[in-house]
Amino acid sequence: MPSRNAQQEKEVLQWVEGVMGEPLPKGDFGEILKDGVLLCKLMNKIQPGSVKKFKEKGPAFLLMENVQSFLAAAKKYGVPDEEVFQTPDLFEGRNLPQVALCLFSLGRATQKHPEFSGPSMGPKAATKNERNFTDEQIRKGRDGVLGLQSGTNAGASQSGHGGMGNTRHM
């Protein structure tokens, strides 16, 4: 399990605050997000109606359902499976770096949705960069010989290296 990165966690919380448009409660990264209420609100802010129902208060198992609802909505929105965390990672604080990774991934996924006009987080997603070559250009590249590719071994010999099994003296 990777160690926690306070700078990453701070950046994630700043992005969440920017998207939500309201200040977040003070506290530790895991404690702020633990009950899943903020995550559900965040997902509904990014894509309205993506988390239909969530519980503001209640026993632990109901609050864990908030986290599961967020994760389902995040996957549907475009967060890859390998970057999604498990509910205990957040709720029990087992793997908070994975939670930060998931939220970074969500921030990147928003860039692929033109309907989202909020702040972005993380590197800009790559766009397709297709190249079209003519048949002549392809043939020249395939059949041509570059001077650098045809080296020489002039002067290379094994003289002085002795026979098989001998050590090499430097």
N, C-alpha and C positions, 0 to 999 in steps of 0.2 A: 504494500500500500504506500503510495507516495506521501511525502510529508506535506503538511498544510502550507500554503503560500498566502501570507497575510495581504500582500499587494494584490494578488489575483482576487481574493475574496472582497477586498475593498472596491476594486474596479467593478466587480459583479454587482455589488450593492449600490454603487453609484449609478450604474446603468439601470437597475431595477427602479431606483428612485426617479431617474429621468423619464422612464417609460410611464411610471405611475403618476408622475406629476405632483407627488406629495412626499413629505419627509417620512423616512422609515423610522420605526422605533429604535432606540439605542440598544446596543447589546452585541453579543457574539454572533457571527455569521450563522452558525448552526441554530442558535436559539431563535433568531429572527425568523428563519424560514421553517423551523421544525414542524409546526402544526399544519403547514401546507396552505393556510388561508391566503397568505401573501402570494404564493405561487399560483393559486387558482385565479386570484384577482389579476395578476400579471398576465396570465394566459388569456383571460377575457379582455384585457386591455389591448393585447396584441391582435387577437382574433376574437371579436365579440361573439359570445354564445358558445365558445368551444368547451367550457366547463359549465354544464347546466346547473348543477346543484353542488354546493359544498357547505360544510358545517363550520360555523364561526367558533362554537364552543362545544364541548362534550367529552366523552371518555376517549382514551387513547386510540382505540380501534376505529372510531368514527373519524378522528383527525388523520389517521393513517390513510383512510380512504380519500381524503383531500389530496394527499401526495400522489396516490395511485391515479386519481383523476387527472392531475396535472401531467403526470408522465404519459398517460394515454394521449392527452391533447398535444403534448410536445412531439411525440412520435408522429402523430397524424399531421402536424404542422411541418415536419421535415427534419427533425433531429434524428441522426442515425442511431440505430440500436446500440452500437458499441460505445456511444457517448452518453447513454442514458444511465442514471443511477438506479439502484434498488431502494425501495422504501426504507429499510433499516439503515441504509447508508446515511440518510438524513435524520430520520426519526430517533435513531439510537446513537447518532454521531459516529458511526463506524468508518465511513469513508467520505469525509467532507470534500476532499479534493475532487472526487468524482462528481459531486453535486455542483461544484464550481465549473467543472468541465462541461457538464450538461447545460448549464446556464450560458456559458460562452457559446456553445453550439447553437443554442436557441437564438442568441444574439446574431450569430452568423446567418441562421436560417431566415431571420427577418429581412435580410438583404435580398433574398430571392422572391420576396412578396412585395410587389409594387404598391399594394393597398396599405402597407404599413408605412407611416410617415414619421415614426418616432426615432429616437437616437439609435445608432448602430453600435455594435461592440465587436471587437476582434478584427482580424484582417478581412479585407474585401474579398468576396468570393470570386474565383476565377471565372472568366467567361470563355466561351468557345472561341478558339483562334484557328480557324480552318484555312489551310493553304491549298491553292489550286495550281498545279504545275502542268505545263504542256508536255506532250509525249516526248518532244525533243529535249526538254530540260531534264526529264526523268532519265532518258537514254544517256545524256551527257554525264549526269551524276553517277549512273550505274557503271558505265563503260570507261569513264575517264580514269587516268592514273595520276595521282598527285606525286610530285617529286619527293615529298616527305615520307610517303608510304614505302618507297622503294629504297631502303637503306643499303648499306654495304657492310660486309664483314671483313673487308680487306685488312690484313695484318692480324687477324684473330687466329691464334693457333693454340695448341695445347702443349707446345714445347716447354719443357722446364717443369711440368706438373708431375713428372714421375710416372710410375706405373700404377696399376690398380692396387688399392689398399694402402698406399702411402699417405701420410699426412701432408697437408699443404703448409708450406713454410712461408710466412709473410715477413 
